């Protein structure tokens, strides 16, 4: 039980540390000038990438869910 509480506390502290970014980190990045190409290639937007903090929170939730499931299975 104690190790579960310590693990949970570490997850919460890590998530808060990642989420507490400085304000200047939340500004959008500067735009690159458009690249002109004579080959007629497409200028693309790319694939959106999830933020690291959302991935950490998702992983923490999944880990907590799996630990709770394992604990319930062992108690039964």
PyMOL Python script that loads the backbone (N, CA, C, O; Angstrom):
from pymol import cmd

cmd.read_pdbstr("""\
ATOM      1  N   UNK A   1       0.829  -1.197   0.000  1.00  0.00           N
ATOM      2  CA  UNK A   1       0.000   0.000   0.000  1.00  0.00           C
ATOM      3  C   UNK A   1       0.870   1.256   0.000  1.00  0.00           C
ATOM      4  O   UNK A   1       0.571   2.227  -0.695  1.00  0.00           O
ATOM      5  N   UNK A   2       1.936   1.228   0.778  1.00  0.00           N
ATOM      6  CA  UNK A   2       2.789   2.402   0.860  1.00  0.00           C
ATOM      7  C   UNK A   2       3.497   2.655  -0.474  1.00  0.00           C
ATOM      8  O   UNK A   2       3.630   3.803  -0.900  1.00  0.00           O
ATOM      9  N   UNK A   3       3.948   1.589  -1.129  1.00  0.00           N
ATOM     10  CA  UNK A   3       4.624   1.783  -2.411  1.00  0.00           C
ATOM     11  C   UNK A   3       3.668   2.346  -3.455  1.00  0.00           C
ATOM     12  O   UNK A   3       4.082   3.113  -4.324  1.00  0.00           O
ATOM     13  N   UNK A   4       2.396   1.973  -3.375  1.00  0.00           N
ATOM     14  CA  UNK A   4       1.413   2.514  -4.304  1.00  0.00           C
ATOM     15  C   UNK A   4       1.236   4.006  -4.072  1.00  0.00           C
ATOM     16  O   UNK A   4       1.139   4.772  -5.032  1.00  0.00           O
ATOM     17  N   UNK A   5       1.192   4.440  -2.791  1.00  0.00           N
ATOM     18  CA  UNK A   5       1.050   5.859  -2.485  1.00  0.00           C
ATOM     19  C   UNK A   5       2.260   6.649  -2.952  1.00  0.00           C
ATOM     20  O   UNK A   5       2.108   7.755  -3.472  1.00  0.00           O
ATOM     21  N   UNK A   6       3.452   6.106  -2.778  1.00  0.00           N
ATOM     22  CA  UNK A   6       4.666   6.787  -3.223  1.00  0.00           C
ATOM     23  C   UNK A   6       4.671   6.878  -4.743  1.00  0.00           C
ATOM     24  O   UNK A   6       5.011   7.920  -5.303  1.00  0.00           O
ATOM     25  N   UNK A   7       4.294   5.790  -5.411  1.00  0.00           N
ATOM     26  CA  UNK A   7       4.235   5.776  -6.875  1.00  0.00           C
ATOM     27  C   UNK A   7       3.239   6.813  -7.383  1.00  0.00           C
ATOM     28  O   UNK A   7       3.529   7.537  -8.335  1.00  0.00           O
ATOM     29  N   UNK A   8       2.085   6.887  -6.763  1.00  0.00           N
ATOM     30  CA  UNK A   8       1.061   7.843  -7.159  1.00  0.00           C
ATOM     31  C   UNK A   8       1.549   9.273  -6.938  1.00  0.00           C
ATOM     32  O   UNK A   8       1.319  10.141  -7.779  1.00  0.00           O
ATOM     33  N   UNK A   9       2.212   9.521  -5.827  1.00  0.00           N
ATOM     34  CA  UNK A   9       2.739  10.856  -5.550  1.00  0.00           C
ATOM     35  C   UNK A   9       3.789  11.256  -6.586  1.00  0.00           C
ATOM     36  O   UNK A   9       3.815  12.404  -7.029  1.00  0.00           O
ATOM     37  N   UNK A  10       4.650  10.322  -6.974  1.00  0.00           N
ATOM     38  CA  UNK A  10       5.659  10.625  -7.987  1.00  0.00           C
ATOM     39  C   UNK A  10       5.020  10.956  -9.329  1.00  0.00           C
ATOM     40  O   UNK A  10       5.481  11.856 -10.032  1.00  0.00           O
ATOM     41  N   UNK A  11       3.971  10.240  -9.685  1.00  0.00           N
ATOM     42  CA  UNK A  11       3.272  10.515 -10.945  1.00  0.00           C
ATOM     43  C   UNK A  11       2.671  11.916 -10.922  1.00  0.00           C
ATOM     44  O   UNK A  11       2.792  12.661 -11.895  1.00  0.00           O
ATOM     45  N   UNK A  12       2.031  12.273  -9.826  1.00  0.00           N
ATOM     46  CA  UNK A  12       1.390  13.585  -9.726  1.00  0.00           C
ATOM     47  C   UNK A  12       2.437  14.696  -9.769  1.00  0.00           C
ATOM     48  O   UNK A  12       2.246  15.699 -10.457  1.00  0.00           O
ATOM     49  N   UNK A  13       3.533  14.527  -9.046  1.00  0.00           N
ATOM     50  CA  UNK A  13       4.586  15.545  -9.027  1.00  0.00           C
ATOM     51  C   UNK A  13       5.205  15.702 -10.412  1.00  0.00           C
ATOM     52  O   UNK A  13       5.470  16.822 -10.849  1.00  0.00           O
ATOM     53  N   UNK A  14       5.435  14.590 -11.104  1.00  0.00           N
ATOM     54  CA  UNK A  14       6.002  14.655 -12.451  1.00  0.00           C
ATOM     55  C   UNK A  14       5.053  15.371 -13.410  1.00  0.00           C
ATOM     56  O   UNK A  14       5.483  16.215 -14.197  1.00  0.00           O
ATOM     57  N   UNK A  15       3.779  15.041 -13.347  1.00  0.00           N
ATOM     58  CA  UNK A  15       2.804  15.681 -14.233  1.00  0.00           C
ATOM     59  C   UNK A  15       2.709  17.177 -13.951  1.00  0.00           C
ATOM     60  O   UNK A  15       2.613  17.974 -14.885  1.00  0.00           O
ATOM     61  N   UNK A  16       2.735  17.567 -12.686  1.00  0.00           N
ATOM     62  CA  UNK A  16       2.675  18.986 -12.356  1.00  0.00           C
ATOM     63  C   UNK A  16       3.937  19.715 -12.814  1.00  0.00           C
ATOM     64  O   UNK A  16       3.867  20.852 -13.279  1.00  0.00           O
ATOM     65  N   UNK A  17       5.075  19.066 -12.683  1.00  0.00           N
ATOM     66  CA  UNK A  17       6.317  19.684 -13.133  1.00  0.00           C
ATOM     67  C   UNK A  17       6.337  19.903 -14.626  1.00  0.00           C
ATOM     68  O   UNK A  17       6.836  20.926 -15.096  1.00  0.00           O
ATOM     69  N   UNK A  18       5.807  18.966 -15.377  1.00  0.00           N
ATOM     70  CA  UNK A  18       5.782  19.113 -16.832  1.00  0.00           C
ATOM     71  C   UNK A  18       4.734  20.143 -17.245  1.00  0.00           C
ATOM     72  O   UNK A  18       4.951  20.911 -18.182  1.00  0.00           O
ATOM     73  N   UNK A  19       3.607  20.160 -16.551  1.00  0.00           N
ATOM     74  CA  UNK A  19       2.533  21.085 -16.910  1.00  0.00           C
ATOM     75  C   UNK A  19       2.867  22.525 -16.530  1.00  0.00           C
ATOM     76  O   UNK A  19       2.293  23.453 -17.101  1.00  0.00           O
ATOM     77  N   UNK A  20       3.772  22.735 -15.586  1.00  0.00           N
ATOM     78  CA  UNK A  20       4.111  24.080 -15.126  1.00  0.00           C
ATOM     79  C   UNK A  20       5.211  24.673 -15.998  1.00  0.00           C
ATOM     80  O   UNK A  20       6.302  24.973 -15.513  1.00  0.00           O
ATOM     81  N   UNK A  21       4.924  24.838 -17.263  1.00  0.00           N
ATOM     82  CA  UNK A  21       5.870  25.428 -18.204  1.00  0.00           C
ATOM     83  C   UNK A  21       5.871  26.939 -18.022  1.00  0.00           C
ATOM     84  O   UNK A  21       4.855  27.512 -17.628  1.00  0.00           O
ATOM     85  N   UNK A  22       6.994  27.592 -18.303  1.00  0.00           N
ATOM     86  CA  UNK A  22       6.989  29.059 -18.272  1.00  0.00           C
ATOM     87  C   UNK A  22       6.064  29.618 -19.354  1.00  0.00           C
ATOM     88  O   UNK A  22       5.785  28.957 -20.354  1.00  0.00           O
ATOM     89  N   UNK A  23       5.603  30.831 -19.134  1.00  0.00           N
ATOM     90  CA  UNK A  23       4.628  31.432 -20.044  1.00  0.00           C
ATOM     91  C   UNK A  23       5.202  31.559 -21.451  1.00  0.00           C
ATOM     92  O   UNK A  23       4.473  31.368 -22.424  1.00  0.00           O
ATOM     93  N   UNK A  24       6.488  31.875 -21.583  1.00  0.00           N
ATOM     94  CA  UNK A  24       7.055  32.045 -22.917  1.00  0.00           C
ATOM     95  C   UNK A  24       7.070  30.743 -23.699  1.00  0.00           C
ATOM     96  O   UNK A  24       7.153  30.769 -24.927  1.00  0.00           O
ATOM     97  N   UNK A  25       6.992  29.596 -23.013  1.00  0.00           N
ATOM     98  CA  UNK A  25       6.971  28.318 -23.715  1.00  0.00           C
ATOM     99  C   UNK A  25       5.600  28.044 -24.327  1.00  0.00           C
ATOM    100  O   UNK A  25       5.469  27.169 -25.183  1.00  0.00           O
ATOM    101  N   UNK A  26       4.583  28.781 -23.899  1.00  0.00           N
ATOM    102  CA  UNK A  26       3.236  28.549 -24.410  1.00  0.00           C
ATOM    103  C   UNK A  26       2.938  29.381 -25.657  1.00  0.00           C
ATOM    104  O   UNK A  26       1.895  29.201 -26.286  1.00  0.00           O
ATOM    105  N   UNK A  27       3.847  30.291 -26.020  1.00  0.00           N
ATOM    106  CA  UNK A  27       3.630  31.094 -27.220  1.00  0.00           C
ATOM    107  C   UNK A  27       3.823  30.226 -28.457  1.00  0.00           C
ATOM    108  O   UNK A  27       4.640  29.306 -28.447  1.00  0.00           O
ATOM    109  N   UNK A  28       3.079  30.512 -29.518  1.00  0.00           N
ATOM    110  CA  UNK A  28       3.261  29.721 -30.740  1.00  0.00           C
ATOM    111  C   UNK A  28       4.637  29.986 -31.343  1.00  0.00           C
ATOM    112  O   UNK A  28       5.163  31.092 -31.220  1.00  0.00           O
ATOM    113  N   UNK A  29       5.214  28.997 -31.983  1.00  0.00           N
ATOM    114  CA  UNK A  29       6.532  29.199 -32.587  1.00  0.00           C
ATOM    115  C   UNK A  29       6.442  30.155 -33.774  1.00  0.00           C
ATOM    116  O   UNK A  29       5.378  30.299 -34.375  1.00  0.00           O
ATOM    117  N   UNK A  30       7.546  30.803 -34.110  1.00  0.00           N
ATOM    118  CA  UNK A  30       7.501  31.717 -35.258  1.00  0.00           C
ATOM    119  C   UNK A  30       7.248  30.945 -36.551  1.00  0.00           C
ATOM    120  O   UNK A  30       7.650  29.790 -36.693  1.00  0.00           O
ATOM    121  N   UNK A  31       6.584  31.600 -37.477  1.00  0.00           N
ATOM    122  CA  UNK A  31       6.253  30.975 -38.760  1.00  0.00           C
ATOM    123  C   UNK A  31       7.464  31.004 -39.676  1.00  0.00           C
ATOM    124  O   UNK A  31       8.181  32.003 -39.742  1.00  0.00           O
ATOM    125  N   UNK A  32       7.686  29.915 -40.376  1.00  0.00           N
ATOM    126  CA  UNK A  32       8.739  29.869 -41.377  1.00  0.00           C
ATOM    127  C   UNK A  32       8.241  30.536 -42.653  1.00  0.00           C
ATOM    128  O   UNK A  32       7.065  30.430 -43.002  1.00  0.00           O
ATOM    129  N   UNK A  33       9.136  31.218 -43.336  1.00  0.00           N
ATOM    130  CA  UNK A  33       8.695  31.815 -44.602  1.00  0.00           C
ATOM    131  C   UNK A  33       8.354  30.710 -45.600  1.00  0.00           C
ATOM    132  O   UNK A  33       8.974  29.647 -45.575  1.00  0.00           O
ATOM    133  N   UNK A  34       7.383  30.945 -46.473  1.00  0.00           N
ATOM    134  CA  UNK A  34       7.016  29.914 -47.446  1.00  0.00           C
ATOM    135  C   UNK A  34       8.187  29.624 -48.388  1.00  0.00           C
ATOM    136  O   UNK A  34       8.916  30.525 -48.803  1.00  0.00           O
ATOM    137  N   UNK A  35       8.335  28.369 -48.702  1.00  0.00           N
ATOM    138  CA  UNK A  35       9.408  27.940 -49.592  1.00  0.00           C
ATOM    139  C   UNK A  35       8.834  27.835 -50.991  1.00  0.00           C
ATOM    140  O   UNK A  35       7.868  27.110 -51.230  1.00  0.00           O
ATOM    141  N   UNK A  36       9.438  28.566 -51.905  1.00  0.00           N
ATOM    142  CA  UNK A  36       8.972  28.470 -53.283  1.00  0.00           C
ATOM    143  C   UNK A  36       9.762  27.377 -53.982  1.00  0.00           C
ATOM    144  O   UNK A  36      10.988  27.306 -53.887  1.00  0.00           O
ATOM    145  N   UNK A  37       9.044  26.547 -54.669  1.00  0.00           N
ATOM    146  CA  UNK A  37       9.675  25.424 -55.339  1.00  0.00           C
ATOM    147  C   UNK A  37       9.261  25.421 -56.796  1.00  0.00           C
ATOM    148  O   UNK A  37       8.082  25.561 -57.121  1.00  0.00           O
ATOM    149  N   UNK A  38      10.229  25.262 -57.657  1.00  0.00           N
ATOM    150  CA  UNK A  38       9.904  25.228 -59.082  1.00  0.00           C
ATOM    151  C   UNK A  38       9.405  23.855 -59.511  1.00  0.00           C
ATOM    152  O   UNK A  38       8.882  23.697 -60.614  1.00  0.00           O
ATOM    153  N   UNK A  39       9.569  22.852 -58.628  1.00  0.00           N
ATOM    154  CA  UNK A  39       9.151  21.504 -58.995  1.00  0.00           C
ATOM    155  C   UNK A  39       7.653  21.287 -58.765  1.00  0.00           C
ATOM    156  O   UNK A  39       7.113  20.248 -59.146  1.00  0.00           O
ATOM    157  N   UNK A  40       6.990  22.247 -58.152  1.00  0.00           N
ATOM    158  CA  UNK A  40       5.551  22.110 -57.941  1.00  0.00           C
ATOM    159  C   UNK A  40       5.205  21.196 -56.780  1.00  0.00           C
ATOM    160  O   UNK A  40       4.099  20.658 -56.727  1.00  0.00           O
ATOM    161  N   UNK A  41       6.125  21.013 -55.854  1.00  0.00           N
ATOM    162  CA  UNK A  41       5.858  20.159 -54.700  1.00  0.00           C
ATOM    163  C   UNK A  41       4.833  20.787 -53.782  1.00  0.00           C
ATOM    164  O   UNK A  41       4.637  22.002 -53.787  1.00  0.00           O
ATOM    165  N   UNK A  42       4.193  19.966 -53.012  1.00  0.00           N
ATOM    166  CA  UNK A  42       3.180  20.487 -52.113  1.00  0.00           C
ATOM    167  C   UNK A  42       3.836  20.979 -50.830  1.00  0.00           C
ATOM    168  O   UNK A  42       4.712  20.317 -50.273  1.00  0.00           O
ATOM    169  N   UNK A  43       3.406  22.133 -50.375  1.00  0.00           N
ATOM    170  CA  UNK A  43       3.854  22.604 -49.067  1.00  0.00           C
ATOM    171  C   UNK A  43       2.856  22.055 -48.064  1.00  0.00           C
ATOM    172  O   UNK A  43       1.652  22.276 -48.195  1.00  0.00           O
ATOM    173  N   UNK A  44       3.344  21.352 -47.079  1.00  0.00           N
ATOM    174  CA  UNK A  44       2.428  20.622 -46.220  1.00  0.00           C
ATOM    175  C   UNK A  44       2.412  21.136 -44.805  1.00  0.00           C
ATOM    176  O   UNK A  44       3.363  21.753 -44.327  1.00  0.00           O
ATOM    177  N   UNK A  45       1.311  20.866 -44.152  1.00  0.00           N
ATOM    178  CA  UNK A  45       1.180  21.233 -42.757  1.00  0.00           C
ATOM    179  C   UNK A  45       1.806  20.195 -41.852  1.00  0.00           C
ATOM    180  O   UNK A  45       2.305  20.536 -40.780  1.00  0.00           O
ATOM    181  N   UNK A  46       1.792  18.950 -42.254  1.00  0.00           N
ATOM    182  CA  UNK A  46       2.366  17.900 -41.434  1.00  0.00           C
ATOM    183  C   UNK A  46       1.336  17.251 -40.535  1.00  0.00           C
ATOM    184  O   UNK A  46       0.149  17.574 -40.581  1.00  0.00           O
ATOM    185  N   UNK A  47       1.803  16.345 -39.730  1.00  0.00           N
ATOM    186  CA  UNK A  47       0.944  15.611 -38.817  1.00  0.00           C
ATOM    187  C   UNK A  47       1.013  16.237 -37.435  1.00  0.00           C
ATOM    188  O   UNK A  47       2.112  16.487 -36.940  1.00  0.00           O
ATOM    189  N   UNK A  48      -0.129  16.501 -36.790  1.00  0.00           N
ATOM    190  CA  UNK A  48      -0.079  17.072 -35.448  1.00  0.00           C
ATOM    191  C   UNK A  48       0.507  16.059 -34.461  1.00  0.00           C
ATOM    192  O   UNK A  48       0.217  14.865 -34.532  1.00  0.00           O
ATOM    193  N   UNK A  49       1.327  16.552 -33.552  1.00  0.00           N
ATOM    194  CA  UNK A  49       1.995  15.698 -32.562  1.00  0.00           C
ATOM    195  C   UNK A  49       1.455  16.058 -31.189  1.00  0.00           C
ATOM    196  O   UNK A  49       1.380  17.242 -30.857  1.00  0.00           O
ATOM    197  N   UNK A  50       1.072  15.066 -30.373  1.00  0.00           N
ATOM    198  CA  UNK A  50       0.563  15.382 -29.039  1.00  0.00           C
ATOM    199  C   UNK A  50       1.652  15.989 -28.158  1.00  0.00           C
ATOM    200  O   UNK A  50       2.839  15.716 -28.342  1.00  0.00           O
ATOM    201  N   UNK A  51       1.238  16.804 -27.211  1.00  0.00           N
ATOM    202  CA  UNK A  51       2.182  17.428 -26.295  1.00  0.00           C
ATOM    203  C   UNK A  51       2.733  16.383 -25.333  1.00  0.00           C
ATOM    204  O   UNK A  51       2.035  15.427 -24.997  1.00  0.00           O
ATOM    205  N   UNK A  52       3.975  16.550 -24.886  1.00  0.00           N
ATOM    206  CA  UNK A  52       4.568  15.575 -23.961  1.00  0.00           C
ATOM    207  C   UNK A  52       3.801  15.454 -22.645  1.00  0.00           C
ATOM    208  O   UNK A  52       3.708  14.365 -22.080  1.00  0.00           O
ATOM    209  N   UNK A  53       3.252  16.568 -22.156  1.00  0.00           N
ATOM    210  CA  UNK A  53       2.537  16.494 -20.877  1.00  0.00           C
ATOM    211  C   UNK A  53       1.274  15.652 -21.002  1.00  0.00           C
ATOM    212  O   UNK A  53       0.912  14.938 -20.066  1.00  0.00           O
ATOM    213  N   UNK A  54       0.595  15.727 -22.155  1.00  0.00           N
ATOM    214  CA  UNK A  54      -0.609  14.914 -22.319  1.00  0.00           C
ATOM    215  C   UNK A  54      -0.239  13.435 -22.409  1.00  0.00           C
ATOM    216  O   UNK A  54      -0.982  12.577 -21.934  1.00  0.00           O
ATOM    217  N   UNK A  55       0.921  13.135 -23.025  1.00  0.00           N
ATOM    218  CA  UNK A  55       1.368  11.744 -23.079  1.00  0.00           C
ATOM    219  C   UNK A  55       1.727  11.225 -21.688  1.00  0.00           C
ATOM    220  O   UNK A  55       1.438  10.074 -21.360  1.00  0.00           O
ATOM    221  N   UNK A  56       2.359  12.075 -20.865  1.00  0.00           N
ATOM    222  CA  UNK A  56       2.713  11.671 -19.503  1.00  0.00           C
ATOM    223  C   UNK A  56       1.449  11.405 -18.696  1.00  0.00           C
ATOM    224  O   UNK A  56       1.367  10.407 -17.980  1.00  0.00           O
ATOM    225  N   UNK A  57       0.466  12.292 -18.806  1.00  0.00           N
ATOM    226  CA  UNK A  57      -0.777  12.096 -18.061  1.00  0.00           C
ATOM    227  C   UNK A  57      -1.510  10.834 -18.517  1.00  0.00           C
ATOM    228  O   UNK A  57      -2.060  10.101 -17.695  1.00  0.00           O
ATOM    229  N   UNK A  58      -1.516  10.585 -19.809  1.00  0.00           N
ATOM    230  CA  UNK A  58      -2.159   9.371 -20.312  1.00  0.00           C
ATOM    231  C   UNK A  58      -1.434   8.131 -19.803  1.00  0.00           C
ATOM    232  O   UNK A  58      -2.074   7.174 -19.365  1.00  0.00           O
ATOM    233  N   UNK A  59      -0.102   8.141 -19.858  1.00  0.00           N
ATOM    234  CA  UNK A  59       0.680   7.003 -19.371  1.00  0.00           C
ATOM    235  C   UNK A  59       0.505   6.784 -17.883  1.00  0.00           C
ATOM    236  O   UNK A  59       0.423   5.644 -17.425  1.00  0.00           O
ATOM    237  N   UNK A  60       0.446   7.872 -17.121  1.00  0.00           N
ATOM    238  CA  UNK A  60       0.256   7.753 -15.680  1.00  0.00           C
ATOM    239  C   UNK A  60      -1.115   7.159 -15.365  1.00  0.00           C
ATOM    240  O   UNK A  60      -1.247   6.311 -14.483  1.00  0.00           O
ATOM    241  N   UNK A  61      -2.124   7.610 -16.089  1.00  0.00           N
ATOM    242  CA  UNK A  61      -3.462   7.067 -15.870  1.00  0.00           C
ATOM    243  C   UNK A  61      -3.546   5.594 -16.236  1.00  0.00           C
ATOM    244  O   UNK A  61      -4.175   4.803 -15.532  1.00  0.00           O
ATOM    245  N   UNK A  62      -2.905   5.229 -17.349  1.00  0.00           N
ATOM    246  CA  UNK A  62      -2.905   3.824 -17.762  1.00  0.00           C
ATOM    247  C   UNK A  62      -2.165   2.956 -16.753  1.00  0.00           C
ATOM    248  O   UNK A  62      -2.610   1.852 -16.439  1.00  0.00           O
ATOM    249  N   UNK A  63      -1.035   3.449 -16.243  1.00  0.00           N
ATOM    250  CA  UNK A  63      -0.273   2.688 -15.245  1.00  0.00           C
ATOM    251  C   UNK A  63      -1.068   2.528 -13.963  1.00  0.00           C
ATOM    252  O   UNK A  63      -1.088   1.445 -13.380  1.00  0.00           O
ATOM    253  N   UNK A  64      -1.725   3.593 -13.516  1.00  0.00           N
ATOM    254  CA  UNK A  64      -2.538   3.516 -12.300  1.00  0.00           C
ATOM    255  C   UNK A  64      -3.700   2.547 -12.482  1.00  0.00           C
ATOM    256  O   UNK A  64      -4.030   1.787 -11.571  1.00  0.00           O
ATOM    257  N   UNK A  65      -4.321   2.577 -13.663  1.00  0.00           N
ATOM    258  CA  UNK A  65      -5.427   1.662 -13.943  1.00  0.00           C
ATOM    259  C   UNK A  65      -4.959   0.208 -13.901  1.00  0.00           C
ATOM    260  O   UNK A  65      -5.630  -0.647 -13.323  1.00  0.00           O
ATOM    261  N   UNK A  66      -3.805  -0.070 -14.516  1.00  0.00           N
ATOM    262  CA  UNK A  66      -3.290  -1.445 -14.533  1.00  0.00           C
ATOM    263  C   UNK A  66      -2.895  -1.909 -13.133  1.00  0.00           C
ATOM    264  O   UNK A  66      -3.113  -3.067 -12.776  1.00  0.00           O
ATOM    265  N   UNK A  67      -2.310  -0.998 -12.335  1.00  0.00           N
ATOM    266  CA  UNK A  67      -1.927  -1.383 -10.970  1.00  0.00           C
ATOM    267  C   UNK A  67      -3.163  -1.661 -10.121  1.00  0.00           C
ATOM    268  O   UNK A  67      -3.177  -2.606  -9.333  1.00  0.00           O
ATOM    269  N   UNK A  68      -4.199  -0.840 -10.282  1.00  0.00           N
ATOM    270  CA  UNK A  68      -5.429  -1.056  -9.522  1.00  0.00           C
ATOM    271  C   UNK A  68      -6.076  -2.382  -9.929  1.00  0.00           C
ATOM    272  O   UNK A  68      -6.587  -3.115  -9.083  1.00  0.00           O
ATOM    273  N   UNK A  69      -6.050  -2.678 -11.210  1.00  0.00           N
ATOM    274  CA  UNK A  69      -6.628  -3.932 -11.694  1.00  0.00           C
ATOM    275  C   UNK A  69      -5.856  -5.127 -11.142  1.00  0.00           C
ATOM    276  O   UNK A  69      -6.458  -6.112 -10.715  1.00  0.00           O
ATOM    277  N   UNK A  70      -4.530  -5.043 -11.148  1.00  0.00           N
ATOM    278  CA  UNK A  70      -3.697  -6.118 -10.613  1.00  0.00           C
ATOM    279  C   UNK A  70      -3.927  -6.285  -9.110  1.00  0.00           C
ATOM    280  O   UNK A  70      -3.956  -7.402  -8.594  1.00  0.00           O
ATOM    281  N   UNK A  71      -4.089  -5.154  -8.418  1.00  0.00           N
ATOM    282  CA  UNK A  71      -4.310  -5.216  -6.960  1.00  0.00           C
ATOM    283  C   UNK A  71      -5.650  -5.893  -6.651  1.00  0.00           C
ATOM    284  O   UNK A  71      -5.742  -6.734  -5.757  1.00  0.00           O
ATOM    285  N   UNK A  72      -6.689  -5.509  -7.409  1.00  0.00           N
ATOM    286  CA  UNK A  72      -8.005  -6.142  -7.190  1.00  0.00           C
ATOM    287  C   UNK A  72      -7.953  -7.633  -7.475  1.00  0.00           C
ATOM    288  O   UNK A  72      -8.595  -8.422  -6.783  1.00  0.00           O
ATOM    289  N   UNK A  73      -7.195  -8.022  -8.488  1.00  0.00           N
ATOM    290  CA  UNK A  73      -7.081  -9.436  -8.852  1.00  0.00           C
ATOM    291  C   UNK A  73      -6.367 -10.216  -7.758  1.00  0.00           C
ATOM    292  O   UNK A  73      -6.756 -11.341  -7.445  1.00  0.00           O
ATOM    293  N   UNK A  74      -5.325  -9.627  -7.175  1.00  0.00           N
ATOM    294  CA  UNK A  74      -4.581 -10.305  -6.111  1.00  0.00           C
ATOM    295  C   UNK A  74      -5.368 -10.377  -4.802  1.00  0.00           C
ATOM    296  O   UNK A  74      -5.201 -11.322  -4.031  1.00  0.00           O
ATOM    297  N   UNK A  75      -6.225  -9.383  -4.547  1.00  0.00           N
ATOM    298  CA  UNK A  75      -7.023  -9.382  -3.311  1.00  0.00           C
ATOM    299  C   UNK A  75      -8.152 -10.389  -3.366  1.00  0.00           C
ATOM    300  O   UNK A  75      -8.581 -10.895  -2.329  1.00  0.00           O
ATOM    301  N   UNK A  76      -8.636 -10.687  -4.551  1.00  0.00           N
ATOM    302  CA  UNK A  76      -9.788 -11.593  -4.672  1.00  0.00           C
ATOM    303  C   UNK A  76      -9.427 -13.034  -4.489  1.00  0.00           C
ATOM    304  O   UNK A  76     -10.296 -13.902  -4.565  1.00  0.00           O
TER     305      UNK A  76
END
""", "prot")
cmd.dss("prot")
cmd.show_as("cartoon", "prot")
cmd.util.cbc("prot")
cmd.orient("prot")
